[in-house]
Amino acid sequence: MGSPGFGLFLPASSSTILTTYSKNDWAACKETRRSVAGYCIFLGNFLISWKSKKHQTISRSSAEAEYGAMATIACELI
């Protein structure tokens, strides 16, 4: 549209496998006890998206915090 010079260059030989990594730190914030989650998404060897964010609510367990982080990644992928 307004920026034809920007975009991803994917060589023909590059992989198109989508890979995600996430890290969740349960109750990481000492003041609020909220978890901090981060993720990165790769298309082949190319980083295409990343984010780190403090959760809006307090998780009761590390499993609940991990589930919330995975739901965020699923939304980003869709």
mmCIF file of the N, C-alpha and C atoms, coordinates in Angstrom:
data_MODEL
# 
_entry.id   MODEL 
# 
loop_
_atom_site.group_PDB 
_atom_site.id 
_atom_site.type_symbol 
_atom_site.label_atom_id 
_atom_site.label_alt_id 
_atom_site.label_comp_id 
_atom_site.label_asym_id 
_atom_site.label_entity_id 
_atom_site.label_seq_id 
_atom_site.pdbx_PDB_ins_code 
_atom_site.Cartn_x 
_atom_site.Cartn_y 
_atom_site.Cartn_z 
_atom_site.occupancy 
_atom_site.B_iso_or_equiv 
_atom_site.pdbx_formal_charge 
_atom_site.auth_seq_id 
_atom_site.auth_comp_id 
_atom_site.auth_asym_id 
_atom_site.auth_atom_id 
_atom_site.pdbx_PDB_model_num 
ATOM 1   N N  . MET A 1 1  ? 0.830  -1.164  0.000  1.00 0.00 ? 1  MET A N  1 
ATOM 2   C CA . MET A 1 1  ? 0.000  0.000   0.000  1.00 0.00 ? 1  MET A CA 1 
ATOM 3   C C  . MET A 1 1  ? 0.887  1.243   0.000  1.00 0.00 ? 1  MET A C  1 
ATOM 4   N N  . GLY A 1 2  ? 1.214  1.796   1.170  1.00 0.00 ? 2  GLY A N  1 
ATOM 5   C CA . GLY A 1 2  ? 2.025  2.996   1.202  1.00 0.00 ? 2  GLY A CA 1 
ATOM 6   C C  . GLY A 1 2  ? 3.503  2.727   1.410  1.00 0.00 ? 2  GLY A C  1 
ATOM 7   N N  . SER A 1 3  ? 3.892  1.482   1.664  1.00 0.00 ? 3  SER A N  1 
ATOM 8   C CA . SER A 1 3  ? 5.289  1.143   1.956  1.00 0.00 ? 3  SER A CA 1 
ATOM 9   C C  . SER A 1 3  ? 5.721  -0.086  1.184  1.00 0.00 ? 3  SER A C  1 
ATOM 10  N N  . PRO A 1 4  ? 5.898  0.028   -0.143 1.00 0.00 ? 4  PRO A N  1 
ATOM 11  C CA . PRO A 1 4  ? 6.247  -1.162  -0.923 1.00 0.00 ? 4  PRO A CA 1 
ATOM 12  C C  . PRO A 1 4  ? 7.636  -1.711  -0.620 1.00 0.00 ? 4  PRO A C  1 
ATOM 13  N N  . GLY A 1 5  ? 8.501  -0.929  0.014  1.00 0.00 ? 5  GLY A N  1 
ATOM 14  C CA . GLY A 1 5  ? 9.848  -1.392  0.320  1.00 0.00 ? 5  GLY A CA 1 
ATOM 15  C C  . GLY A 1 5  ? 9.942  -2.214  1.588  1.00 0.00 ? 5  GLY A C  1 
ATOM 16  N N  . PHE A 1 6  ? 8.864  -2.283  2.355  1.00 0.00 ? 6  PHE A N  1 
ATOM 17  C CA . PHE A 1 6  ? 8.880  -3.038  3.597  1.00 0.00 ? 6  PHE A CA 1 
ATOM 18  C C  . PHE A 1 6  ? 8.189  -4.377  3.408  1.00 0.00 ? 6  PHE A C  1 
ATOM 19  N N  . GLY A 1 7  ? 8.679  -5.379  4.110  1.00 0.00 ? 7  GLY A N  1 
ATOM 20  C CA . GLY A 1 7  ? 8.071  -6.696  4.032  1.00 0.00 ? 7  GLY A CA 1 
ATOM 21  C C  . GLY A 1 7  ? 9.087  -7.767  4.357  1.00 0.00 ? 7  GLY A C  1 
ATOM 22  N N  . LEU A 1 8  ? 8.692  -9.006  4.218  1.00 0.00 ? 8  LEU A N  1 
ATOM 23  C CA . LEU A 1 8  ? 9.573  -10.142 4.463  1.00 0.00 ? 8  LEU A CA 1 
ATOM 24  C C  . LEU A 1 8  ? 10.065 -10.702 3.142  1.00 0.00 ? 8  LEU A C  1 
ATOM 25  N N  . PHE A 1 9  ? 11.357 -10.900 3.050  1.00 0.00 ? 9  PHE A N  1 
ATOM 26  C CA . PHE A 1 9  ? 11.922 -11.582 1.892  1.00 0.00 ? 9  PHE A CA 1 
ATOM 27  C C  . PHE A 1 9  ? 12.174 -13.017 2.295  1.00 0.00 ? 9  PHE A C  1 
ATOM 28  N N  . LEU A 1 10 ? 11.492 -13.941 1.657  1.00 0.00 ? 10 LEU A N  1 
ATOM 29  C CA . LEU A 1 10 ? 11.659 -15.361 1.947  1.00 0.00 ? 10 LEU A CA 1 
ATOM 30  C C  . LEU A 1 10 ? 12.265 -16.038 0.726  1.00 0.00 ? 10 LEU A C  1 
ATOM 31  N N  . PRO A 1 11 ? 13.533 -16.434 0.805  1.00 0.00 ? 11 PRO A N  1 
ATOM 32  C CA . PRO A 1 11 ? 14.148 -17.136 -0.309 1.00 0.00 ? 11 PRO A CA 1 
ATOM 33  C C  . PRO A 1 11 ? 13.389 -18.423 -0.633 1.00 0.00 ? 11 PRO A C  1 
ATOM 34  N N  . ALA A 1 12 ? 13.443 -18.852 -1.857 1.00 0.00 ? 12 ALA A N  1 
ATOM 35  C CA . ALA A 1 12 ? 12.739 -20.063 -2.291 1.00 0.00 ? 12 ALA A CA 1 
ATOM 36  C C  . ALA A 1 12 ? 13.191 -21.290 -1.504 1.00 0.00 ? 12 ALA A C  1 
ATOM 37  N N  . SER A 1 13 ? 14.424 -21.287 -1.038 1.00 0.00 ? 13 SER A N  1 
ATOM 38  C CA . SER A 1 13 ? 14.947 -22.443 -0.313 1.00 0.00 ? 13 SER A CA 1 
ATOM 39  C C  . SER A 1 13 ? 14.623 -22.406 1.177  1.00 0.00 ? 13 SER A C  1 
ATOM 40  N N  . SER A 1 14 ? 13.957 -21.347 1.662  1.00 0.00 ? 14 SER A N  1 
ATOM 41  C CA . SER A 1 14 ? 13.693 -21.239 3.095  1.00 0.00 ? 14 SER A CA 1 
ATOM 42  C C  . SER A 1 14 ? 12.522 -22.130 3.514  1.00 0.00 ? 14 SER A C  1 
ATOM 43  N N  . SER A 1 15 ? 12.539 -22.507 4.774  1.00 0.00 ? 15 SER A N  1 
ATOM 44  C CA . SER A 1 15 ? 11.496 -23.350 5.345  1.00 0.00 ? 15 SER A CA 1 
ATOM 45  C C  . SER A 1 15 ? 10.258 -22.505 5.635  1.00 0.00 ? 15 SER A C  1 
ATOM 46  N N  . THR A 1 16 ? 9.084  -23.105 5.525  1.00 0.00 ? 16 THR A N  1 
ATOM 47  C CA . THR A 1 16 ? 7.846  -22.389 5.856  1.00 0.00 ? 16 THR A CA 1 
ATOM 48  C C  . THR A 1 16 ? 7.181  -22.993 7.099  1.00 0.00 ? 16 THR A C  1 
ATOM 49  N N  . ILE A 1 17 ? 7.971  -23.619 7.942  1.00 0.00 ? 17 ILE A N  1 
ATOM 50  C CA . ILE A 1 17 ? 7.457  -24.194 9.176  1.00 0.00 ? 17 ILE A CA 1 
ATOM 51  C C  . ILE A 1 17 ? 7.257  -23.082 10.196 1.00 0.00 ? 17 ILE A C  1 
ATOM 52  N N  . LEU A 1 18 ? 6.068  -23.039 10.796 1.00 0.00 ? 18 LEU A N  1 
ATOM 53  C CA . LEU A 1 18 ? 5.742  -22.046 11.812 1.00 0.00 ? 18 LEU A CA 1 
ATOM 54  C C  . LEU A 1 18 ? 6.086  -22.619 13.177 1.00 0.00 ? 18 LEU A C  1 
ATOM 55  N N  . THR A 1 19 ? 6.940  -21.912 13.940 1.00 0.00 ? 19 THR A N  1 
ATOM 56  C CA . THR A 1 19 ? 7.395  -22.379 15.246 1.00 0.00 ? 19 THR A CA 1 
ATOM 57  C C  . THR A 1 19 ? 7.157  -21.279 16.268 1.00 0.00 ? 19 THR A C  1 
ATOM 58  N N  . THR A 1 20 ? 6.664  -21.657 17.445 1.00 0.00 ? 20 THR A N  1 
ATOM 59  C CA . THR A 1 20 ? 6.456  -20.671 18.506 1.00 0.00 ? 20 THR A CA 1 
ATOM 60  C C  . THR A 1 20 ? 7.191  -21.109 19.772 1.00 0.00 ? 20 THR A C  1 
ATOM 61  N N  . TYR A 1 21 ? 7.642  -20.128 20.517 1.00 0.00 ? 21 TYR A N  1 
ATOM 62  C CA . TYR A 1 21 ? 8.268  -20.354 21.814 1.00 0.00 ? 21 TYR A CA 1 
ATOM 63  C C  . TYR A 1 21 ? 7.613  -19.402 22.795 1.00 0.00 ? 21 TYR A C  1 
ATOM 64  N N  . SER A 1 22 ? 7.385  -19.872 24.005 1.00 0.00 ? 22 SER A N  1 
ATOM 65  C CA . SER A 1 22 ? 6.805  -18.993 25.014 1.00 0.00 ? 22 SER A CA 1 
ATOM 66  C C  . SER A 1 22 ? 7.523  -19.192 26.341 1.00 0.00 ? 22 SER A C  1 
ATOM 67  N N  . LYS A 1 23 ? 7.468  -18.151 27.146 1.00 0.00 ? 23 LYS A N  1 
ATOM 68  C CA . LYS A 1 23 ? 8.040  -18.186 28.490 1.00 0.00 ? 23 LYS A CA 1 
ATOM 69  C C  . LYS A 1 23 ? 7.078  -17.448 29.390 1.00 0.00 ? 23 LYS A C  1 
ATOM 70  N N  . ASN A 1 24 ? 6.709  -18.074 30.477 1.00 0.00 ? 24 ASN A N  1 
ATOM 71  C CA . ASN A 1 24 ? 5.791  -17.470 31.422 1.00 0.00 ? 24 ASN A CA 1 
ATOM 72  C C  . ASN A 1 24 ? 6.440  -17.475 32.791 1.00 0.00 ? 24 ASN A C  1 
ATOM 73  N N  . ASP A 1 25 ? 6.472  -16.331 33.445 1.00 0.00 ? 25 ASP A N  1 
ATOM 74  C CA . ASP A 1 25 ? 7.054  -16.217 34.777 1.00 0.00 ? 25 ASP A CA 1 
ATOM 75  C C  . ASP A 1 25 ? 5.920  -15.942 35.760 1.00 0.00 ? 25 ASP A C  1 
ATOM 76  N N  . TRP A 1 26 ? 5.507  -16.982 36.473 1.00 0.00 ? 26 TRP A N  1 
ATOM 77  C CA . TRP A 1 26 ? 4.353  -16.903 37.362 1.00 0.00 ? 26 TRP A CA 1 
ATOM 78  C C  . TRP A 1 26 ? 4.652  -15.979 38.545 1.00 0.00 ? 26 TRP A C  1 
ATOM 79  N N  . ALA A 1 27 ? 3.744  -15.031 38.808 1.00 0.00 ? 27 ALA A N  1 
ATOM 80  C CA . ALA A 1 27 ? 3.848  -14.077 39.917 1.00 0.00 ? 27 ALA A CA 1 
ATOM 81  C C  . ALA A 1 27 ? 5.186  -13.344 39.912 1.00 0.00 ? 27 ALA A C  1 
ATOM 82  N N  . ALA A 1 28 ? 5.641  -12.944 38.749 1.00 0.00 ? 28 ALA A N  1 
ATOM 83  C CA . ALA A 1 28 ? 6.956  -12.312 38.608 1.00 0.00 ? 28 ALA A CA 1 
ATOM 84  C C  . ALA A 1 28 ? 7.014  -10.916 39.217 1.00 0.00 ? 28 ALA A C  1 
ATOM 85  N N  . CYS A 1 29 ? 5.922  -10.173 39.126 1.00 0.00 ? 29 CYS A N  1 
ATOM 86  C CA . CYS A 1 29 ? 5.904  -8.811  39.657 1.00 0.00 ? 29 CYS A CA 1 
ATOM 87  C C  . CYS A 1 29 ? 5.786  -8.859  41.184 1.00 0.00 ? 29 CYS A C  1 
ATOM 88  N N  . LYS A 1 30 ? 6.773  -8.346  41.869 1.00 0.00 ? 30 LYS A N  1 
ATOM 89  C CA . LYS A 1 30 ? 6.802  -8.400  43.344 1.00 0.00 ? 30 LYS A CA 1 
ATOM 90  C C  . LYS A 1 30 ? 5.698  -7.550  43.968 1.00 0.00 ? 30 LYS A C  1 
ATOM 91  N N  . GLU A 1 31 ? 5.305  -6.466  43.308 1.00 0.00 ? 31 GLU A N  1 
ATOM 92  C CA . GLU A 1 31 ? 4.293  -5.570  43.871 1.00 0.00 ? 31 GLU A CA 1 
ATOM 93  C C  . GLU A 1 31 ? 2.868  -6.093  43.672 1.00 0.00 ? 31 GLU A C  1 
ATOM 94  N N  . THR A 1 32 ? 2.555  -6.595  42.476 1.00 0.00 ? 32 THR A N  1 
ATOM 95  C CA . THR A 1 32 ? 1.177  -6.997  42.158 1.00 0.00 ? 32 THR A CA 1 
ATOM 96  C C  . THR A 1 32 ? 0.975  -8.507  42.119 1.00 0.00 ? 32 THR A C  1 
ATOM 97  N N  . ARG A 1 33 ? 2.050  -9.280  42.121 1.00 0.00 ? 33 ARG A N  1 
ATOM 98  C CA . ARG A 1 33 ? 2.023  -10.746 42.017 1.00 0.00 ? 33 ARG A CA 1 
ATOM 99  C C  . ARG A 1 33 ? 1.438  -11.229 40.695 1.00 0.00 ? 33 ARG A C  1 
ATOM 100 N N  . ARG A 1 34 ? 1.450  -10.393 39.689 1.00 0.00 ? 34 ARG A N  1 
ATOM 101 C CA . ARG A 1 34 ? 0.959  -10.788 38.374 1.00 0.00 ? 34 ARG A CA 1 
ATOM 102 C C  . ARG A 1 34 ? 2.066  -11.472 37.592 1.00 0.00 ? 34 ARG A C  1 
ATOM 103 N N  . SER A 1 35 ? 1.659  -12.364 36.712 1.00 0.00 ? 35 SER A N  1 
ATOM 104 C CA . SER A 1 35 ? 2.605  -13.103 35.879 1.00 0.00 ? 35 SER A CA 1 
ATOM 105 C C  . SER A 1 35 ? 3.025  -12.260 34.681 1.00 0.00 ? 35 SER A C  1 
ATOM 106 N N  . VAL A 1 36 ? 4.205  -12.562 34.168 1.00 0.00 ? 36 VAL A N  1 
ATOM 107 C CA . VAL A 1 36 ? 4.708  -11.923 32.956 1.00 0.00 ? 36 VAL A CA 1 
ATOM 108 C C  . VAL A 1 36 ? 4.923  -13.011 31.918 1.00 0.00 ? 36 VAL A C  1 
ATOM 109 N N  . ALA A 1 37 ? 4.341  -12.818 30.746 1.00 0.00 ? 37 ALA A N  1 
ATOM 110 C CA . ALA A 1 37 ? 4.454  -13.813 29.682 1.00 0.00 ? 37 ALA A CA 1 
ATOM 111 C C  . ALA A 1 37 ? 5.118  -13.187 28.465 1.00 0.00 ? 37 ALA A C  1 
ATOM 112 N N  . GLY A 1 38 ? 5.840  -14.000 27.739 1.00 0.00 ? 38 GLY A N  1 
ATOM 113 C CA . GLY A 1 38 ? 6.460  -13.548 26.507 1.00 0.00 ? 38 GLY A CA 1 
ATOM 114 C C  . GLY A 1 38 ? 6.451  -14.667 25.487 1.00 0.00 ? 38 GLY A C  1 
ATOM 115 N N  . TYR A 1 39 ? 6.442  -14.297 24.218 1.00 0.00 ? 39 TYR A N  1 
ATOM 116 C CA . TYR A 1 39 ? 6.492  -15.302 23.165 1.00 0.00 ? 39 TYR A CA 1 
ATOM 117 C C  . TYR A 1 39 ? 7.181  -14.735 21.935 1.00 0.00 ? 39 TYR A C  1 
ATOM 118 N N  . CYS A 1 40 ? 7.626  -15.640 21.085 1.00 0.00 ? 40 CYS A N  1 
ATOM 119 C CA . CYS A 1 40 ? 8.143  -15.260 19.777 1.00 0.00 ? 40 CYS A CA 1 
ATOM 120 C C  . CYS A 1 40 ? 7.685  -16.310 18.765 1.00 0.00 ? 40 CYS A C  1 
ATOM 121 N N  . ILE A 1 41 ? 7.426  -15.844 17.559 1.00 0.00 ? 41 ILE A N  1 
ATOM 122 C CA . ILE A 1 41 ? 6.929  -16.708 16.492 1.00 0.00 ? 41 ILE A CA 1 
ATOM 123 C C  . ILE A 1 41 ? 7.889  -16.614 15.315 1.00 0.00 ? 41 ILE A C  1 
ATOM 124 N N  . PHE A 1 42 ? 8.311  -17.762 14.820 1.00 0.00 ? 42 PHE A N  1 
ATOM 125 C CA . PHE A 1 42 ? 9.229  -17.846 13.687 1.00 0.00 ? 42 PHE A CA 1 
ATOM 126 C C  . PHE A 1 42 ? 8.541  -18.492 12.493 1.00 0.00 ? 42 PHE A C  1 
ATOM 127 N N  . LEU A 1 43 ? 8.798  -17.979 11.325 1.00 0.00 ? 43 LEU A N  1 
ATOM 128 C CA . LEU A 1 43 ? 8.426  -18.616 10.065 1.00 0.00 ? 43 LEU A CA 1 
ATOM 129 C C  . LEU A 1 43 ? 9.731  -19.059 9.443  1.00 0.00 ? 43 LEU A C  1 
ATOM 130 N N  . GLY A 1 44 ? 10.001 -20.364 9.538  1.00 0.00 ? 44 GLY A N  1 
ATOM 131 C CA . GLY A 1 44 ? 11.317 -20.865 9.153  1.00 0.00 ? 44 GLY A CA 1 
ATOM 132 C C  . GLY A 1 44 ? 12.339 -20.326 10.136 1.00 0.00 ? 44 GLY A C  1 
ATOM 133 N N  . ASN A 1 45 ? 13.361 -19.614 9.636  1.00 0.00 ? 45 ASN A N  1 
ATOM 134 C CA . ASN A 1 45 ? 14.387 -19.015 10.497 1.00 0.00 ? 45 ASN A CA 1 
ATOM 135 C C  . ASN A 1 45 ? 14.121 -17.542 10.786 1.00 0.00 ? 45 ASN A C  1 
ATOM 136 N N  . PHE A 1 46 ? 12.994 -17.018 10.319 1.00 0.00 ? 46 PHE A N  1 
ATOM 137 C CA . PHE A 1 46 ? 12.720 -15.595 10.418 1.00 0.00 ? 46 PHE A CA 1 
ATOM 138 C C  . PHE A 1 46 ? 11.746 -15.292 11.551 1.00 0.00 ? 46 PHE A C  1 
ATOM 139 N N  . LEU A 1 47 ? 12.144 -14.387 12.438 1.00 0.00 ? 47 LEU A N  1 
ATOM 140 C CA . LEU A 1 47 ? 11.274 -13.936 13.519 1.00 0.00 ? 47 LEU A CA 1 
ATOM 141 C C  . LEU A 1 47 ? 10.215 -13.016 12.924 1.00 0.00 ? 47 LEU A C  1 
ATOM 142 N N  . ILE A 1 48 ? 8.936  -13.365 13.082 1.00 0.00 ? 48 ILE A N  1 
ATOM 143 C CA . ILE A 1 48 ? 7.875  -12.557 12.482 1.00 0.00 ? 48 ILE A CA 1 
ATOM 144 C C  . ILE A 1 48 ? 7.002  -11.862 13.521 1.00 0.00 ? 48 ILE A C  1 
ATOM 145 N N  . SER A 1 49 ? 7.041  -12.303 14.784 1.00 0.00 ? 49 SER A N  1 
ATOM 146 C CA . SER A 1 49 ? 6.236  -11.656 15.815 1.00 0.00 ? 49 SER A CA 1 
ATOM 147 C C  . SER A 1 49 ? 6.807  -11.980 17.185 1.00 0.00 ? 49 SER A C  1 
ATOM 148 N N  . TRP A 1 50 ? 6.706  -11.024 18.113 1.00 0.00 ? 50 TRP A N  1 
ATOM 149 C CA . TRP A 1 50 ? 7.117  -11.261 19.480 1.00 0.00 ? 50 TRP A CA 1 
ATOM 150 C C  . TRP A 1 50 ? 6.377  -10.291 20.390 1.00 0.00 ? 50 TRP A C  1 
ATOM 151 N N  . LYS A 1 51 ? 6.267  -10.674 21.660 1.00 0.00 ? 51 LYS A N  1 
ATOM 152 C CA . LYS A 1 51 ? 5.578  -9.814  22.620 1.00 0.00 ? 51 LYS A CA 1 
ATOM 153 C C  . LYS A 1 51 ? 5.920  -10.260 24.033 1.00 0.00 ? 51 LYS A C  1 
ATOM 154 N N  . SER A 1 52 ? 5.952  -9.316  24.936 1.00 0.00 ? 52 SER A N  1 
ATOM 155 C CA . SER A 1 52 ? 6.111  -9.573  26.354 1.00 0.00 ? 52 SER A CA 1 
ATOM 156 C C  . SER A 1 52 ? 5.118  -8.673  27.076 1.00 0.00 ? 52 SER A C  1 
ATOM 157 N N  . LYS A 1 53 ? 4.369  -9.252  28.017 1.00 0.00 ? 53 LYS A N  1 
ATOM 158 C CA . LYS A 1 53 ? 3.318  -8.474  28.661 1.00 0.00 ? 53 LYS A CA 1 
ATOM 159 C C  . LYS A 1 53 ? 3.001  -9.020  30.043 1.00 0.00 ? 53 LYS A C  1 
ATOM 160 N N  . LYS A 1 54 ? 2.683  -8.094  30.952 1.00 0.00 ? 54 LYS A N  1 
ATOM 161 C CA . LYS A 1 54 ? 2.226  -8.489  32.286 1.00 0.00 ? 54 LYS A CA 1 
ATOM 162 C C  . LYS A 1 54 ? 0.741  -8.833  32.183 1.00 0.00 ? 54 LYS A C  1 
ATOM 163 N N  . HIS A 1 55 ? 0.326  -9.952  32.796 1.00 0.00 ? 55 HIS A N  1 
ATOM 164 C CA . HIS A 1 55 ? -1.075 -10.356 32.774 1.00 0.00 ? 55 HIS A CA 1 
ATOM 165 C C  . HIS A 1 55 ? -1.932 -9.328  33.494 1.00 0.00 ? 55 HIS A C  1 
ATOM 166 N N  . GLN A 1 56 ? -3.191 -9.195  33.054 1.00 0.00 ? 56 GLN A N  1 
ATOM 167 C CA . GLN A 1 56 ? -4.105 -8.236  33.682 1.00 0.00 ? 56 GLN A CA 1 
ATOM 168 C C  . GLN A 1 56 ? -4.686 -8.762  34.987 1.00 0.00 ? 56 GLN A C  1 
ATOM 169 N N  . THR A 1 57 ? -4.697 -10.069 35.158 1.00 0.00 ? 57 THR A N  1 
ATOM 170 C CA . THR A 1 57 ? -5.250 -10.672 36.376 1.00 0.00 ? 57 THR A CA 1 
ATOM 171 C C  . THR A 1 57 ? -4.167 -11.480 37.087 1.00 0.00 ? 57 THR A C  1 
ATOM 172 N N  . ILE A 1 58 ? -4.434 -11.806 38.335 1.00 0.00 ? 58 ILE A N  1 
ATOM 173 C CA . ILE A 1 58 ? -3.501 -12.617 39.123 1.00 0.00 ? 58 ILE A CA 1 
ATOM 174 C C  . ILE A 1 58 ? -3.867 -14.087 38.940 1.00 0.00 ? 58 ILE A C  1 
ATOM 175 N N  . SER A 1 59 ? -2.916 -14.895 38.509 1.00 0.00 ? 59 SER A N  1 
ATOM 176 C CA . SER A 1 59 ? -3.141 -16.326 38.307 1.00 0.00 ? 59 SER A CA 1 
ATOM 177 C C  . SER A 1 59 ? -3.003 -17.060 39.639 1.00 0.00 ? 59 SER A C  1 
ATOM 178 N N  . ARG A 1 60 ? -3.867 -18.053 39.851 1.00 0.00 ? 60 ARG A N  1 
ATOM 179 C CA . ARG A 1 60 ? -3.806 -18.824 41.090 1.00 0.00 ? 60 ARG A CA 1 
ATOM 180 C C  . ARG A 1 60 ? -2.733 -19.902 41.057 1.00 0.00 ? 60 ARG A C  1 
ATOM 181 N N  . SER A 1 61 ? -2.297 -20.272 39.859 1.00 0.00 ? 61 SER A N  1 
ATOM 182 C CA . SER A 1 61 ? -1.270 -21.308 39.748 1.00 0.00 ? 61 SER A CA 1 
ATOM 183 C C  . SER A 1 61 ? -0.430 -21.051 38.501 1.00 0.00 ? 61 SER A C  1 
ATOM 184 N N  . SER A 1 62 ? 0.709  -21.710 38.448 1.00 0.00 ? 62 SER A N  1 
ATOM 185 C CA . SER A 1 62 ? 1.561  -21.567 37.265 1.00 0.00 ? 62 SER A CA 1 
ATOM 186 C C  . SER A 1 62 ? 0.890  -22.192 36.045 1.00 0.00 ? 62 SER A C  1 
ATOM 187 N N  . ALA A 1 63 ? 0.091  -23.242 36.253 1.00 0.00 ? 63 ALA A N  1 
ATOM 188 C CA . ALA A 1 63 ? -0.620 -23.880 35.136 1.00 0.00 ? 63 ALA A CA 1 
ATOM 189 C C  . ALA A 1 63 ? -1.638 -22.914 34.532 1.00 0.00 ? 63 ALA A C  1 
ATOM 190 N N  . GLU A 1 64 ? -2.342 -22.175 35.372 1.00 0.00 ? 64 GLU A N  1 
ATOM 191 C CA . GLU A 1 64 ? -3.309 -21.192 34.877 1.00 0.00 ? 64 GLU A CA 1 
ATOM 192 C C  . GLU A 1 64 ? -2.607 -20.088 34.095 1.00 0.00 ? 64 GLU A C  1 
ATOM 193 N N  . ALA A 1 65 ? -1.465 -19.656 34.577 1.00 0.00 ? 65 ALA A N  1 
ATOM 194 C CA . ALA A 1 65 ? -0.694 -18.622 33.885 1.00 0.00 ? 65 ALA A CA 1 
ATOM 195 C C  . ALA A 1 65 ? -0.191 -19.136 32.538 1.00 0.00 ? 65 ALA A C  1 
ATOM 196 N N  . GLU A 1 66 ? 0.274  -20.388 32.486 1.00 0.00 ? 66 GLU A N  1 
ATOM 197 C CA . GLU A 1 66 ? 0.745  -20.980 31.231 1.00 0.00 ? 66 GLU A CA 1 
ATOM 198 C C  . GLU A 1 66 ? -0.388 -21.099 30.222 1.00 0.00 ? 66 GLU A C  1 
ATOM 199 N N  . TYR A 1 67 ? -1.569 -21.496 30.690 1.00 0.00 ? 67 TYR A N  1 
ATOM 200 C CA . TYR A 1 67 ? -2.723 -21.622 29.812 1.00 0.00 ? 67 TYR A CA 1 
ATOM 201 C C  . TYR A 1 67 ? -3.064 -20.264 29.192 1.00 0.00 ? 67 TYR A C  1 
ATOM 202 N N  . GLY A 1 68 ? -3.035 -19.218 30.002 1.00 0.00 ? 68 GLY A N  1 
ATOM 203 C CA . GLY A 1 68 ? -3.308 -17.875 29.492 1.00 0.00 ? 68 GLY A CA 1 
ATOM 204 C C  . GLY A 1 68 ? -2.297 -17.444 28.450 1.00 0.00 ? 68 GLY A C  1 
ATOM 205 N N  . ALA A 1 69 ? -1.025 -17.769 28.674 1.00 0.00 ? 69 ALA A N  1 
ATOM 206 C CA . ALA A 1 69 ? 0.018  -17.424 27.709 1.00 0.00 ? 69 ALA A CA 1 
ATOM 207 C C  . ALA A 1 69 ? -0.185 -18.189 26.399 1.00 0.00 ? 69 ALA A C  1 
ATOM 208 N N  . MET A 1 70 ? -0.556 -19.457 26.480 1.00 0.00 ? 70 MET A N  1 
ATOM 209 C CA . MET A 1 70 ? -0.778 -20.244 25.270 1.00 0.00 ? 70 MET A CA 1 
ATOM 210 C C  . MET A 1 70 ? -2.005 -19.761 24.510 1.00 0.00 ? 70 MET A C  1 
ATOM 211 N N  . ALA A 1 71 ? -3.034 -19.312 25.220 1.00 0.00 ? 71 ALA A N  1 
ATOM 212 C CA . ALA A 1 71 ? -4.228 -18.759 24.568 1.00 0.00 ? 71 ALA A CA 1 
ATOM 213 C C  . ALA A 1 71 ? -3.877 -17.488 23.807 1.00 0.00 ? 71 ALA A C  1 
ATOM 214 N N  . THR A 1 72 ? -2.998 -16.673 24.379 1.00 0.00 ? 72 THR A N  1 
ATOM 215 C CA . THR A 1 72 ? -2.556 -15.448 23.701 1.00 0.00 ? 72 THR A CA 1 
ATOM 216 C C  . THR A 1 72 ? -1.813 -15.786 22.410 1.00 0.00 ? 72 THR A C  1 
ATOM 217 N N  . ILE A 1 73 ? -0.950 -16.800 22.459 1.00 0.00 ? 73 ILE A N  1 
ATOM 218 C CA . ILE A 1 73 ? -0.211 -17.213 21.256 1.00 0.00 ? 73 ILE A CA 1 
ATOM 219 C C  . ILE A 1 73 ? -1.173 -17.741 20.196 1.00 0.00 ? 73 ILE A C  1 
ATOM 220 N N  . ALA A 1 74 ? -2.146 -18.533 20.603 1.00 0.00 ? 74 ALA A N  1 
ATOM 221 C CA . ALA A 1 74 ? -3.119 -19.068 19.649 1.00 0.00 ? 74 ALA A CA 1 
ATOM 222 C C  . ALA A 1 74 ? -3.876 -17.945 18.954 1.00 0.00 ? 74 ALA A C  1 
ATOM 223 N N  . CYS A 1 75 ? -4.266 -16.923 19.706 1.00 0.00 ? 75 CYS A N  1 
ATOM 224 C CA . CYS A 1 75 ? -4.957 -15.764 19.104 1.00 0.00 ? 75 CYS A CA 1 
ATOM 225 C C  . CYS A 1 75 ? -4.058 -15.045 18.102 1.00 0.00 ? 75 CYS A C  1 
ATOM 226 N N  . GLU A 1 76 ? -2.798 -14.901 18.438 1.00 0.00 ? 76 GLU A N  1 
ATOM 227 C CA . GLU A 1 76 ? -1.839 -14.233 17.547 1.00 0.00 ? 76 GLU A CA 1 
ATOM 228 C C  . GLU A 1 76 ? -1.659 -15.035 16.247 1.00 0.00 ? 76 GLU A C  1 
ATOM 229 N N  . LEU A 1 77 ? -1.600 -16.352 16.379 1.00 0.00 ? 77 LEU A N  1 
ATOM 230 C CA . LEU A 1 77 ? -1.421 -17.199 15.186 1.00 0.00 ? 77 LEU A CA 1 
ATOM 231 C C  . LEU A 1 77 ? -2.638 -17.147 14.270 1.00 0.00 ? 77 LEU A C  1 
ATOM 232 N N  . ILE A 1 78 ? -3.823 -17.094 14.867 1.00 0.00 ? 78 ILE A N  1 
ATOM 233 C CA . ILE A 1 78 ? -5.042 -17.056 14.057 1.00 0.00 ? 78 ILE A CA 1 
ATOM 234 C C  . ILE A 1 78 ? -5.118 -15.732 13.349 1.00 0.00 ? 78 ILE A C  1 
# 
